[in-house]
Amino acid sequence: MGRYSNPQQNHKDLTRTGRHATLDEVAHAAVSLLGEHSGAITGTTLNVDGGSSPY
């Protein structure tokens, strides 16, 4: 077995939180974008990825 034998574990190792986002966490992020206080949020990418994005 090589380094990439378990891609999911390898991805977890690369995240700052050391885990994948839960479905609830992703859902909460989506709901917050649909809420009444998000009217000024336009044209952006919301990464819900445990901190694996470099930006």
N, C-alpha and C positions, 0 to 999 in steps of 0.2 A: 504494500500500500504506500502510495506516494503522498506528497504534500496535499494534493487536491482530491484525495479519496473521499472526503466528506465536505462538499462545498458549503453546506449550511453552517457547519462548525467553523470553517475557515472565515466565513463572513462575520460570524459572531465575534471571532477573535479580532477582526478589524474595526469593530464598532467601539466607540468610546464607552458605551454603557455595558458592553459585553453580552448583549442579548438583542434579539429582534424586537421590534415594536409589536405590541399586542393588537388584536383587532379592535379592542376598545380604545386604545390610544389613537389609532388611525381614524376611527369613527369620531372621536371627540375633536380631533383636528378638523375634520370635514364639517362637523356640526358648527364649530366655532366660526368657520368661514361663511356659513349660511346665516349666522345670527345677526341681530339688529345692530350690533356694535362693530360690524365688519364692513360697513359701507365705504370706507376709504381704502380698503385693500383691493387693489386691482393689478392684474398682470404680473403676478409673482408666482414663484414655485415654493411650496411649503414642503420641505423635506422632513418626513417622519421616518427616520432611518437609524435611530440610535446613535447618531453622530458619525456615521461613516462617510458622509460627504465632506470634501475638503473645504467647502465654503459655507 
